[in-house]
Amino acid sequence: MNDTLTEHFSIDQNAYDVEFSMNQYGYLYRLNFEDEQRVEYEFFVKTNQEKEYVVTYYGHNSYGDSPLREDAFTTLNEGY
């Protein structure tokens, strides 16, 4: 996660805190950015049948205390 944020989005690792956990279904990353401390971003990563990484994104505590829209997408699989 750290490498992807740095290499593909030019986000410095000092700009956020990250927590990591895993279970039988995949990996969970929780990010809190220094400039948006109320908002928590969660990225749940698993592999699909084609062995590609698929990420489901969740946002919590966004403006107005409403969760951000859940979105699932296939990510930067080339080279992984």
N, CA, C and O atoms as a GROMACS GRO file, in nm:
protein
  320
    1MET      N    1   0.083  -0.119   0.000
    1MET     CA    2   0.000   0.000   0.000
    1MET      C    3   0.088   0.125   0.000
    1MET      O    4   0.065   0.218  -0.077
    2ASN      N    5   0.187   0.126   0.088
    2ASN     CA    6   0.276   0.243   0.094
    2ASN      C    7   0.345   0.269  -0.039
    2ASN      O    8   0.349   0.383  -0.085
    3ASP      N    9   0.398   0.164  -0.101
    3ASP     CA   10   0.467   0.180  -0.228
    3ASP      C   11   0.373   0.230  -0.337
    3ASP      O   12   0.410   0.317  -0.416
    4THR      N   13   0.252   0.176  -0.342
    4THR     CA   14   0.155   0.218  -0.443
    4THR      C   15   0.119   0.365  -0.426
    4THR      O   16   0.113   0.439  -0.524
    5LEU      N   17   0.094   0.408  -0.303
    5LEU     CA   18   0.061   0.549  -0.278
    5LEU      C   19   0.176   0.641  -0.315
    5LEU      O   20   0.155   0.750  -0.370
    6THR      N   21   0.299   0.599  -0.286
    6THR     CA   22   0.415   0.681  -0.318
    6THR      C   23   0.444   0.684  -0.467
    6THR      O   24   0.460   0.791  -0.526
    7GLU      N   25   0.450   0.567  -0.530
    7GLU     CA   26   0.490   0.558  -0.670
    7GLU      C   27   0.384   0.606  -0.768
    7GLU      O   28   0.417   0.673  -0.866
    8HIS      N   29   0.258   0.575  -0.743
    8HIS     CA   30   0.153   0.605  -0.840
    8HIS      C   31   0.074   0.732  -0.810
    8HIS      O   32   0.012   0.789  -0.900
    9PHE      N   33   0.076   0.776  -0.684
    9PHE     CA   34  -0.004   0.893  -0.648
    9PHE      C   35   0.078   1.004  -0.583
    9PHE      O   36   0.022   1.106  -0.544
   10SER      N   37   0.209   0.985  -0.571
   10SER     CA   38   0.300   1.084  -0.515
   10SER      C   39   0.258   1.133  -0.377
   10SER      O   40   0.270   1.252  -0.346
   11ILE      N   41   0.208   1.041  -0.295
   11ILE     CA   42   0.170   1.074  -0.158
   11ILE      C   43   0.281   1.027  -0.065
   11ILE      O   44   0.312   0.908  -0.059
   12ASP      N   45   0.340   1.121   0.005
   12ASP     CA   46   0.451   1.090   0.095
   12ASP      C   47   0.402   1.008   0.215
   12ASP      O   48   0.292   1.031   0.264
   13GLN      N   49   0.483   0.914   0.261
   13GLN     CA   50   0.443   0.828   0.373
   13GLN      C   51   0.426   0.905   0.503
   13GLN      O   52   0.359   0.855   0.594
   14ASN      N   53   0.483   1.023   0.514
   14ASN     CA   54   0.464   1.107   0.633
   14ASN      C   55   0.328   1.176   0.635
   14ASN      O   56   0.292   1.238   0.735
   15ALA      N   57   0.252   1.166   0.526
   15ALA     CA   58   0.124   1.236   0.516
   15ALA      C   59   0.008   1.157   0.577
   15ALA      O   60  -0.103   1.209   0.588
   16TYR      N   61   0.032   1.033   0.616
   16TYR     CA   62  -0.076   0.949   0.668
   16TYR      C   63  -0.023   0.844   0.765
   16TYR      O   64   0.096   0.814   0.768
   17ASP      N   65  -0.115   0.790   0.843
   17ASP     CA   66  -0.088   0.674   0.928
   17ASP      C   67  -0.165   0.557   0.868
   17ASP      O   68  -0.276   0.574   0.818
   18VAL      N   69  -0.106   0.439   0.874
   18VAL     CA   70  -0.171   0.321   0.816
   18VAL      C   71  -0.170   0.208   0.918
   18VAL      O   72  -0.071   0.185   0.987
   19GLU      N   73  -0.283   0.137   0.925
   19GLU     CA   74  -0.294   0.014   1.003
   19GLU      C   75  -0.321  -0.099   0.905
   19GLU      O   76  -0.388  -0.080   0.804
   20PHE      N   77  -0.269  -0.215   0.935
   20PHE     CA   78  -0.280  -0.329   0.845
   20PHE      C   79  -0.329  -0.450   0.924
   20PHE      O   80  -0.285  -0.475   1.036
   21SER      N   81  -0.420  -0.526   0.863
   21SER     CA   82  -0.460  -0.654   0.920
   21SER      C   83  -0.498  -0.747   0.804
   21SER      O   84  -0.520  -0.702   0.691
   22MET      N   85  -0.505  -0.875   0.834
   22MET     CA   86  -0.546  -0.970   0.730
   22MET      C   87  -0.633  -1.078   0.792
   22MET      O   88  -0.625  -1.106   0.911
   23ASN      N   89  -0.716  -1.137   0.705
   23ASN     CA   90  -0.799  -1.249   0.748
   23ASN      C   91  -0.801  -1.351   0.634
   23ASN      O   92  -0.724  -1.339   0.539
   24GLN      N   93  -0.887  -1.449   0.643
   24GLN     CA   94  -0.891  -1.555   0.541
   24GLN      C   95  -0.938  -1.505   0.406
   24GLN      O   96  -0.921  -1.575   0.306
   25TYR      N   97  -0.997  -1.386   0.399
   25TYR     CA   98  -1.051  -1.334   0.273
   25TYR      C   99  -0.959  -1.236   0.204
   25TYR      O  100  -0.969  -1.217   0.082
   26GLY      N  101  -0.868  -1.172   0.277
   26GLY     CA  102  -0.780  -1.075   0.216
   26GLY      C  103  -0.713  -0.985   0.318
   26GLY      O  104  -0.700  -1.021   0.435
   27TYR      N  105  -0.672  -0.868   0.273
   27TYR     CA  106  -0.599  -0.771   0.354
   27TYR      C  107  -0.683  -0.646   0.374
   27TYR      O  108  -0.758  -0.606   0.285
   28LEU      N  109  -0.670  -0.584   0.491
   28LEU     CA  110  -0.740  -0.460   0.520
   28LEU      C  111  -0.638  -0.354   0.559
   28LEU      O  112  -0.556  -0.375   0.649
   29TYR      N  113  -0.643  -0.240   0.490
   29TYR     CA  114  -0.558  -0.126   0.522
   29TYR      C  115  -0.649  -0.012   0.566
   29TYR      O  116  -0.747   0.020   0.499
   30ARG      N  117  -0.617   0.050   0.680
   30ARG     CA  118  -0.689   0.168   0.728
   30ARG      C  119  -0.594   0.287   0.723
   30ARG      O  120  -0.486   0.282   0.782
   31LEU      N  121  -0.634   0.391   0.653
   31LEU     CA  122  -0.550   0.510   0.640
   31LEU      C  123  -0.617   0.630   0.703
   31LEU      O  124  -0.738   0.651   0.686
   32ASN      N  125  -0.539   0.708   0.775
   32ASN     CA  126  -0.581   0.837   0.827
   32ASN      C  127  -0.477   0.939   0.782
   32ASN      O  128  -0.359   0.927   0.815
   33PHE      N  129  -0.522   1.039   0.707
   33PHE     CA  130  -0.431   1.142   0.659
   33PHE      C  131  -0.418   1.252   0.762
   33PHE      O  132  -0.514   1.286   0.831
   34GLU      N  133  -0.297   1.308   0.771
   34GLU     CA  134  -0.269   1.412   0.870
   34GLU      C  135  -0.361   1.534   0.851
   34GLU      O  136  -0.400   1.596   0.950
   35ASP      N  137  -0.396   1.568   0.728
   35ASP     CA  138  -0.478   1.686   0.703
   35ASP      C  139  -0.629   1.657   0.703
   35ASP      O  140  -0.708   1.748   0.682
   36GLU      N  141  -0.668   1.531   0.726
   36GLU     CA  142  -0.809   1.491   0.734
   36GLU      C  143  -0.826   1.391   0.847
   36GLU      O  144  -0.863   1.276   0.823
   37GLN      N  145  -0.800   1.431   0.967
   37GLN     CA  146  -0.795   1.336   1.077
   37GLN      C  147  -0.930   1.278   1.113
   37GLN      O  148  -0.936   1.171   1.174
   38ARG      N  149  -1.039   1.343   1.079
   38ARG     CA  150  -1.172   1.287   1.107
   38ARG      C  151  -1.209   1.173   1.014
   38ARG      O  152  -1.287   1.085   1.052
   39VAL      N  153  -1.155   1.172   0.894
   39VAL     CA  154  -1.194   1.075   0.792
   39VAL      C  155  -1.101   0.954   0.797
   39VAL      O  156  -0.979   0.968   0.806
   40GLU      N  157  -1.160   0.836   0.792
   40GLU     CA  158  -1.083   0.711   0.788
   40GLU      C  159  -1.113   0.641   0.656
   40GLU      O  160  -1.229   0.624   0.618
   41TYR      N  161  -1.008   0.601   0.586
   41TYR     CA  162  -1.022   0.531   0.460
   41TYR      C  163  -0.984   0.385   0.481
   41TYR      O  164  -0.881   0.356   0.542
   42GLU      N  165  -1.066   0.295   0.432
   42GLU     CA  166  -1.038   0.152   0.441
   42GLU      C  167  -1.031   0.094   0.300
   42GLU      O  168  -1.115   0.123   0.215
   43PHE      N  169  -0.930   0.012   0.278
   43PHE     CA  170  -0.913  -0.056   0.152
   43PHE      C  171  -0.903  -0.205   0.182
   43PHE      O  172  -0.808  -0.250   0.246
   44PHE      N  173  -1.001  -0.282   0.134
   44PHE     CA  174  -1.000  -0.426   0.152
   44PHE      C  175  -0.951  -0.488   0.022
   44PHE      O  176  -1.014  -0.470  -0.082
   45VAL      N  177  -0.841  -0.562   0.027
   45VAL     CA  178  -0.776  -0.615  -0.092
   45VAL      C  179  -0.787  -0.768  -0.093
   45VAL      O  180  -0.755  -0.834   0.006
   46LYS      N  181  -0.833  -0.822  -0.206
   46LYS     CA  182  -0.839  -0.967  -0.224
   46LYS      C  183  -0.807  -0.997  -0.370
   46LYS      O  184  -0.794  -0.905  -0.451
   47THR      N  185  -0.794  -1.124  -0.404
   47THR     CA  186  -0.770  -1.162  -0.544
   47THR      C  187  -0.897  -1.224  -0.602
   47THR      O  188  -0.974  -1.290  -0.532
   48ASN      N  189  -0.917  -1.201  -0.731
   48ASN     CA  190  -1.033  -1.260  -0.798
   48ASN      C  191  -0.992  -1.389  -0.869
   48ASN      O  192  -0.879  -1.436  -0.853
   49GLN      N  193  -1.082  -1.447  -0.947
   49GLN     CA  194  -1.054  -1.574  -1.014
   49GLN      C  195  -0.943  -1.563  -1.117
   49GLN      O  196  -0.877  -1.662  -1.148
   50GLU      N  197  -0.922  -1.443  -1.170
   50GLU     CA  198  -0.814  -1.421  -1.267
   50GLU      C  199  -0.682  -1.388  -1.198
   50GLU      O  200  -0.584  -1.352  -1.265
   51LYS      N  201  -0.678  -1.401  -1.065
   51LYS     CA  202  -0.559  -1.373  -0.984
   51LYS      C  203  -0.518  -1.226  -0.990
   51LYS      O  204  -0.401  -1.193  -0.973
   52GLU      N  205  -0.615  -1.138  -1.014
   52GLU     CA  206  -0.591  -0.994  -1.010
   52GLU      C  207  -0.629  -0.943  -0.872
   52GLU      O  208  -0.717  -0.998  -0.807
   53TYR      N  209  -0.562  -0.836  -0.829
   53TYR     CA  210  -0.599  -0.774  -0.703
   53TYR      C  211  -0.724  -0.689  -0.722
   53TYR      O  212  -0.733  -0.610  -0.815
   54VAL      N  213  -0.819  -0.706  -0.633
   54VAL     CA  214  -0.943  -0.628  -0.636
   54VAL      C  215  -0.954  -0.555  -0.503
   54VAL      O  216  -0.931  -0.613  -0.396
   55VAL      N  217  -0.988  -0.428  -0.509
   55VAL     CA  218  -0.996  -0.345  -0.389
   55VAL      C  219  -1.137  -0.295  -0.371
   55VAL      O  220  -1.199  -0.246  -0.465
   56THR      N  221  -1.189  -0.307  -0.250
   56THR     CA  222  -1.315  -0.243  -0.213
   56THR      C  223  -1.279  -0.129  -0.118
   56THR      O  224  -1.208  -0.149  -0.020
   57TYR      N  225  -1.329  -0.012  -0.150
   57TYR     CA  226  -1.294   0.109  -0.076
   57TYR      C  227  -1.412   0.156   0.008
   57TYR      O  228  -1.526   0.158  -0.039
   58TYR      N  229  -1.385   0.195   0.131
   58TYR     CA  230  -1.486   0.251   0.219
   58TYR      C  231  -1.430   0.380   0.281
   58TYR      O  232  -1.311   0.387   0.311
   59GLY      N  233  -1.514   0.479   0.299
   59GLY     CA  234  -1.475   0.600   0.370
   59GLY      C  235  -1.571   0.623   0.485
   59GLY      O  236  -1.691   0.601   0.471
   60HIS      N  237  -1.518   0.668   0.597
   60HIS     CA  238  -1.600   0.690   0.716
   60HIS      C  239  -1.576   0.830   0.771
   60HIS      O  240  -1.465   0.883   0.763
   61ASN      N  241  -1.681   0.891   0.827
   61ASN     CA  242  -1.674   1.022   0.892
   61ASN      C  243  -1.641   1.135   0.797
   61ASN      O  244  -1.573   1.230   0.834
   62SER      N  245  -1.688   1.125   0.673
   62SER     CA  246  -1.665   1.232   0.578
   62SER      C  247  -1.753   1.352   0.612
   62SER      O  248  -1.828   1.349   0.710
   63TYR      N  249  -1.743   1.456   0.535
   63TYR     CA  250  -1.818   1.579   0.560
   63TYR      C  251  -1.965   1.549   0.585
   63TYR      O  252  -2.029   1.479   0.506
   64GLY      N  253  -2.020   1.600   0.692
   64GLY     CA  254  -2.159   1.577   0.726
   64GLY      C  255  -2.184   1.443   0.790
   64GLY      O  256  -2.300   1.401   0.801
   65ASP      N  257  -2.080   1.374   0.834
   65ASP     CA  258  -2.091   1.245   0.900
   65ASP      C  259  -2.159   1.137   0.817
   65ASP      O  260  -2.212   1.041   0.873
   66SER      N  261  -2.160   1.150   0.686
   66SER     CA  262  -2.218   1.045   0.602
   66SER      C  263  -2.104   0.966   0.538
   66SER      O  264  -2.004   1.024   0.498
   67PRO      N  265  -2.118   0.834   0.530
   67PRO     CA  266  -2.010   0.755   0.470
   67PRO      C  267  -1.995   0.784   0.322
   67PRO      O  268  -2.093   0.816   0.254
   68LEU      N  269  -1.874   0.774   0.273
   68LEU     CA  270  -1.850   0.791   0.130
   68LEU      C  271  -1.904   0.669   0.056
   68LEU      O  272  -1.925   0.564   0.116
   69ARG      N  273  -1.928   0.684  -0.072
   69ARG     CA  274  -1.984   0.576  -0.152
   69ARG      C  275  -1.886   0.459  -0.158
   69ARG      O  276  -1.766   0.479  -0.180
   70GLU      N  277  -1.937   0.340  -0.140
   70GLU     CA  278  -1.855   0.219  -0.153
   70GLU      C  279  -1.829   0.195  -0.300
   70GLU      O  280  -1.919   0.209  -0.383
   71ASP      N  281  -1.707   0.158  -0.333
   71ASP     CA  282  -1.673   0.135  -0.473
   71ASP      C  283  -1.577   0.017  -0.481
   71ASP      O  284  -1.484   0.008  -0.402
   72ALA      N  285  -1.598  -0.072  -0.575
   72ALA     CA  286  -1.509  -0.186  -0.597
   72ALA      C  287  -1.444  -0.169  -0.734
   72ALA      O  288  -1.511  -0.132  -0.830
   73PHE      N  289  -1.315  -0.195  -0.744
   73PHE     CA  290  -1.247  -0.179  -0.870
   73PHE      C  291  -1.124  -0.268  -0.875
   73PHE      O  292  -1.068  -0.305  -0.772
   74THR      N  293  -1.084  -0.302  -0.996
   74THR     CA  294  -0.959  -0.377  -1.017
   74THR      C  295  -0.847  -0.276  -1.021
   74THR      O  296  -0.857  -0.175  -1.090
   75THR      N  297  -0.739  -0.303  -0.947
   75THR     CA  298  -0.634  -0.203  -0.931
   75THR      C  299  -0.512  -0.229  -1.016
   75THR      O  300  -0.515  -0.312  -1.108
   76LEU      N  301  -0.407  -0.159  -0.985
   76LEU     CA  302  -0.282  -0.162  -1.059
   76LEU      C  303  -0.220  -0.300  -1.050
   76LEU      O  304  -0.132  -0.322  -0.967
   77ASN      N  305  -0.264  -0.394  -1.135
   77ASN     CA  306  -0.219  -0.531  -1.127
   77ASN      C  307  -0.089  -0.558  -1.202
   77ASN      O  308  -0.018  -0.655  -1.171
   78GLU      N  309  -0.058  -0.477  -1.297
   78GLU     CA  310   0.062  -0.501  -1.377
   78GLU      C  311   0.185  -0.492  -1.288
   78GLU      O  312   0.204  -0.392  -1.217
   79GLY      N  313   0.267  -0.592  -1.291
   79GLY     CA  314   0.390  -0.593  -1.212
   79GLY      C  315   0.373  -0.654  -1.074
   79GLY      O  316   0.470  -0.662  -0.999
   80TYR      N  317   0.253  -0.698  -1.038
   80TYR     CA  318   0.230  -0.759  -0.907
   80TYR      C  319   0.209  -0.907  -0.921
   80TYR      O  320   0.188  -0.977  -0.822
   0.00000   0.00000   0.00000
